[in-house]
Amino acid sequence: MVKVGGFIAMSVGAFIFWQTMDKIHVWNALRQDEKQERFEKEMEIKRLHHDFNSFEPAIAISVKRRLPVLYGLIWELEIQEL
């Protein structure tokens, strides 16, 4: 009877351990996916920022100031020499 009780206890313990490790593995994988998505978004923003700021080779105009000009609005521009 002790052997059967020990076997059942070990089986339940192994099952709980297996389920816990599976949940930890899934949580870690989801966390890394979120990190990768955030990294890709940041790189896309940096690429767009670089594209906008390198639009004019002689001067750099901030993106916030340039967008109204693209839409035909007349705003005061902040121009910086490189």
C-alpha positions in Angstrom: 0.0 0.0 0.0 2.9 2.4 0.7 4.3 1.7 -2.7 1.0 2.6 -4.4 0.6 5.8 -2.3 4.2 6.8 -3.1 3.6 6.1 -6.8 0.4 8.3 -6.8 2.1 11.1 -4.9 5.1 11.0 -7.3 2.8 11.0 -10.3 0.8 14.0 -9.0 4.0 15.8 -8.1 5.4 15.2 -11.6 2.2 16.3 -13.2 2.1 19.6 -11.2 5.8 20.2 -12.0 5.2 19.5 -15.8 2.2 21.9 -15.9 4.1 24.6 -14.1 7.1 24.3 -16.4 4.8 24.4 -19.4 3.1 27.6 -18.2 6.5 29.2 -17.5 7.7 28.3 -21.0 4.5 29.8 -22.6 4.8 33.0 -20.6 8.5 33.3 -21.5 7.8 32.8 -25.2 5.0 35.4 -25.2 7.2 37.8 -23.4 9.9 37.4 -26.0 7.4 37.8 -28.8 6.2 41.1 -27.3 9.9 42.3 -27.0 10.5 41.4 -30.6 7.4 43.3 -31.8 8.3 46.3 -29.7 11.8 46.2 -31.1 10.5 46.0 -34.7 8.2 49.0 -34.1 11.0 51.1 -32.6 13.2 50.3 -35.6 10.4 51.2 -38.0 10.0 54.5 -36.1 13.7 55.2 -36.2 13.8 54.4 -40.0 10.9 56.7 -40.7 12.5 59.4 -38.6 15.8 59.0 -40.4 14.0 59.1 -43.8 12.1 62.3 -42.9 15.1 64.1 -41.5 17.4 63.1 -44.4 14.8 64.4 -46.9 16.7 67.6 -47.5 20.4 67.1 -47.7 21.4 70.7 -46.7 19.0 71.4 -43.9 17.2 69.3 -41.2 13.6 70.2 -40.4 11.8 68.4 -37.7 9.0 66.0 -38.7 6.4 67.9 -36.7 7.2 71.1 -38.6 7.5 69.5 -42.0 4.2 67.6 -42.1 2.0 70.8 -42.4 4.1 71.9 -45.3 3.4 68.6 -47.1 -0.3 69.2 -46.6 -0.2 72.8 -48.0 -0.5 74.6 -44.6 1.6 77.6 -44.0 3.4 77.3 -40.6 6.6 78.9 -39.4 9.4 76.4 -39.9 12.4 75.8 -37.6 15.4 75.3 -39.9 18.8 74.1 -38.6 21.9 74.0 -40.6 23.8 70.8 -40.6 
